Amino acid sequence: MYDAFARLLQRHWWRPTLTPLTAALAPLGWLVGAIAARRRASAHAQPLPVPVIVVGNVIVGGAGKTPTVIALVSLLRSWGLHPGIVSRGHGRADAGALLLDATTPADAASPAAFGDEPLLMHRRTGAPVAVARQRREAALRLLQAHPEVDVIVADDGLQHHALARDVELVMFDGRGIGNGRPLPAGPLRERADAIRPAGADTPPRFFLVNGRWPAPPALALPAPRERVFEARRALGGAVALDDWSRGAPATPATLHALRGRPVLAAAGIGDPERFFAMLEAEGLAIARQPLPDHADFAALPWPAGTADVVVTEKDAVKLAGRALIRTRVWVATLDFGLPDTLAAALRDALARRTTSA
């Protein structure tokens, strides 16, 4: 019943104007927006000894935070820096700080211990990752264990104001801001008028759109155009699950070899349709199987006897090592690029932080 109502509500959120259902929820949305604004205004977090870049979103669900963190770590390394990552670790059984690095035993690096996204970020980047409900606690654990870390990338920490930050990178995707209302009347975690940075904003806030912004009648993004950047994204290819688990790279040839076969695509991410559309753009004929974000795959969600299944890397971390009987599981990887203009803006922001420290 709850899941059915949640799906109904989301269909109403992504319309540009209020419906009778979302209009009835508007007073609650106003209250949520006011609380979010008060928390941000009253935040007085203690700065950390290294710069912090927070990657987050103001819309509910995924907007590309994980691939952005991965791309950002690569960018920072190209500048000669030594980044580390902090995250809450969605779905963890424990709230305390836990460190994932090269010394973590393979049998201890599980989604239950760290969450699916931290596992993926560490696998793709090799960077040390600390997880905790309190991100500052995670950051201190990270810096204690890895004193070489000179910049921290915080995954999904935009509304976690106890973590001081020097730059905010706010993610959006092709769904836009829906009706522009805060929860539960709309998909926003804060008021639309709070998205735009005010005056000499501290910290500076930039916006990265993962996909093209929707055409009218969708609402415009309430942010200065010069602060909005568009990500480059494409499927990098595919690789068999067992080979992916051993670190083998994905290739376009493996992905294209799935053309002409009946393939089931399963995705437990914030916006499964985006993944499905990218597979179809590569010429695959797929049967869609959308799953809830962070689906645990405790039971295999596809019918017994399914020959070929393609999944995201976020889902692959929960399938690695599993007995899949006769099903061939393929992992489709995402190549995510940050525009040069955003890279320059981030570098300038970090340079100003270093100069003022």
N, C-alpha and C positions, 0 to 999 in steps of 0.2 A: 504493500500500500504506500509506504513512504517513498520507495523508488519510483513508483508510478507518478506520485504527486511531484517529485523532484523533476522528473522528465517533463511533465506538463508545465511546471513553472519556468523551466529553462526555455521552452518554446516561446513563452510570453516575454521573457527577458530580452530576447534577441530581435524584437520588433522595435522600430524607431520611436514609437509612441506608446503611451500607457494603454493597457487593456483594462477591462473591468476588474480582472483579477489583480493585476499589478497596481492599479489605482487604489484598491482596497488595502494593499500592503504599503502604500506610500508613506503613511505616518511612521511605521516601523523603520522604513528606509531612512527617513529624515533623522530618526533617533540614532541609528547606526552611524550615519554620516557625521552627526554631531559628536558622538563619542570618539570616532576615529580622529576627527580634527583636534579634539581636546588632548588626546594622547600624543599626537604629533607635536602640538604646541608646548606641552609640558615636559617633553623628553629632555633629559639632561644626562646623557650617557657619558661615561668616563672614556676619554680617547685611548686608543691602543697605541703601542709604540711603532706600529707600521701602518701604512695606508690601508683602508678598507674600501673595496668596491662592492656595493650591494646590487645584486641582480634580483629583481622581483617583478610582480605585476599587481595591478589594481583590479583586474577582472578575475572572476572565479574560474578555476580550471587552468589547464596548461596553456602557455603562450610561447613556449620555446625557451624556457629558462635553462634547462639542462644543456642543450646544445650551445647556448650562448656562453655558459660558464666554461664549457670545454674549449670553445673558440677563443675566449678571453684569456684562458691560461696559456694557450699557444701564443697568442699575441704578446702577452707580458714576457714570456720566455724569449721571444725574438728581440726584445729590448734589453736582454741580459739580466732580467729580474728572476727571482725564485718564488713563485706564487704557491700558496697553500689555499685550501678550500675549507669552509665551514658550512654546515647544513644542519637542519633539524633532524633529517632522516625520517621521512614520513613512514608511519607504520611500525616503527621500532617498539620493541617490548619494554625498553628501558628509557628513562628520560635523562640519565646522567651522561657525562662526557665520555666518548670512546674514540680512539684513534685508529685510523685505517691507513697503513703505509706499507712499504716493502717488507717490513718485518712481521706483518700480521699473518698468522698461519692460514693456509687456504681453507681449512675446515672451520675457521672462526669467521671468515669473511662471508657472512650470509645476509640476505635481505632482512631477516628477522632481527639481526643484531644492528645493522647499519642503515637499512632502508634501501630500496632499489636504485634510486638516483645517485646517492653517494657511491655505491658500488660501481655504477656505470662511469661516473666522473673519474674515479680513481683508475679504473681499467683503461679508459681512453687517454688519460693524461699522465698517469704515473705520479701525479702530485699527491702529497699527503692530505688526507681529509679527516677533519674532526667533526663529530656529530654530537649534538646535545640540544635539549629543548631550549635552554638558555644559550644563545649563540655566543655571548661574551665568554661564557665558561668554555665553550668549544674552542674559541680563538685563543684563550690563554693556554689551554691544553696543547693546542697545535704549536704555539710559539715556544712553549717549554720543551717539547719533544724535538722541534725542528727550528733551532735558532737561526738557521740560514734563510728561513722564510722572511722576505722583505716586503711582501704585499699579500693581502688576504682578499680572496673573492668569496663573498657570502651568497650562498644559494638560497633564494626565497626568503629574504630577510627584510623586505621593504617595510612591513608593518611591525617588525620586531625592534622597537625603538630603544631597547636597552643596549643594543649594539651600536656603538658610534660608527659613523661612516663618513668617508671623504667624497665619494661619488655615488650617485644612485643611477642605475640603468633600468628603466622601466620597460617591460615587455608588453607588446600588443600583438595580436594576430589578425587574420582576415575577418574575424567576427566583429571587429570594432568595439564600441562601448555599449552596444545594445541600446536600451532606452535611456541610458545615462543616469540611472538611479542606483543608489546603494542597496545592498541586501536588506531585506528579502524582496524588495520591489523590483530590483534590477540586478545586474551581474557585478556591480562595482563594490570594492571593499572600502572605498572612501568616496566623498562627494566629488562630482565631476569638476567643480570649481577648485578643488584642492589638487587636482592633477597638474595644473599649470604652475610652474615655479613662479614665486612672487618676488619681484624686485631682484636684488642681489642675493639669489637663493644660496643658502648654505645648508647642506652641501649642494653642489650643482647637480641638476637632474637632467638626464638625457633620455630619449625615447627611441626604442628599436622596434620596428614593425616587422614581424615575422610573416611575410606575405604582403600582398597589396591591400591597402585599406579599401573597405567596401565602397562601392559607388553609391550616390544618392539613391534612395532617401535615407541611407544610413547617416547617423550623426557624425559630425566632424570631430577629429581628435582635438580636445581642448588643450593644445600645447603649441608653443611657438614653432613655426616651420623650421627655423634654423636649428632647433634642438631635436628634430625628428629625422631618423635615419632608417633606411630599408635594408634588411639583411639579405644576403645571397644564400639560397638554400637549394639543395638538390640531393637526390639519392646517390650515394657513392657507389652502390653496388650491393651484392649479396654474397653471403658465405654460409656454408653449412654450419649448423649450431655447434657440433663437436669441434670443428676447425676454428670457429670463432672463440670457443672456450680456451683453445690453446694459443690464441693470439694471432691467428692467420687473418690477413686482410680481406676485406670484401672486394669484389671486382665487378665491373659492369657486365662482363661476359657471363658470369654466373647468374646475375639478375636476368639478363636477356634470354638465358637458356630456359627460363620458366615460361616464356611466351608460348602460347599454344597449348599449355597444360591447364587442367582444372586446378586452380590454386585457391586455398582458403586463406584470407588475410585476417589475422586476429590482432587487436590492438587495445591494450589497457592504458591509454594515455588520455590527456585532457580533451583532445579533439581528434578522435580516430578517423573522421572523414578526411582530414587533411592528409593523413598517411595513405588512406585508400586511394585518394585522387592522384597522389604522386606515383603510386604503383601503376595505376591505369595509364598515366601519362607516359610510362615506360613501355607500354604495350602489353601489360599483363591483363588477362581476363580473370577477375577475382570474385570470389564469394565473400561478402563482408561479414565480419563477426566483431562488432564493437563491444568492448568490455568496460567496466567502470575503471576510472583512473586508479592506478596502483593495484589493479587486480592481482591477487596473490597466486593464481594458477595452482592452488592446492589440489584441485581436480582439473584435468585437462578439459578445456572448454569446447573442444571440437569433437564431432562424432567419431566413434571408433571406426577405424578403417580409412580415415582421411589420408590421402597419399602425400600431398604436399601442403605445408603450412608456412606462411611467411609472417614474421613478427618483427617488432622493433627491438632495438638493443635494450631498451628499458625493460621490456618483457623477457628478453633472453636471459638476463641475469637470474631470473627465477626459474628458468627451464634448464639451465646448464646442469649436466650430470643426471638428468631425469631419465627414467626408462620410458621411451616414447613408442615402444613396440615397432610397428612398421611405418609409422608416420615420419616422413622426412621434413625436418624443420629447418628453415632458412632464415637468416638474420639479415634484414635490410638496414644498411647504415645510412646515416644522414651526414652530408657534408654541409657545414654551416659557416658562412664567411661574414666577417664584419667589414663594413665599408671603410675605405681609407679615411674618409672625412670623420667618421666616428672615432677611429683609432687616433687621429690627430687631436680631437677634442678631449679624449680620455688622457692622452699623454700630457696635454697642457694642464689639465685639472690636477693630475698627480704631481706635476712639476711645481704648481703653485702651492700644493700642500707641503712638499719637501722644502720649498723656500721659506714658508711661514713657520715651519716647525722649529 
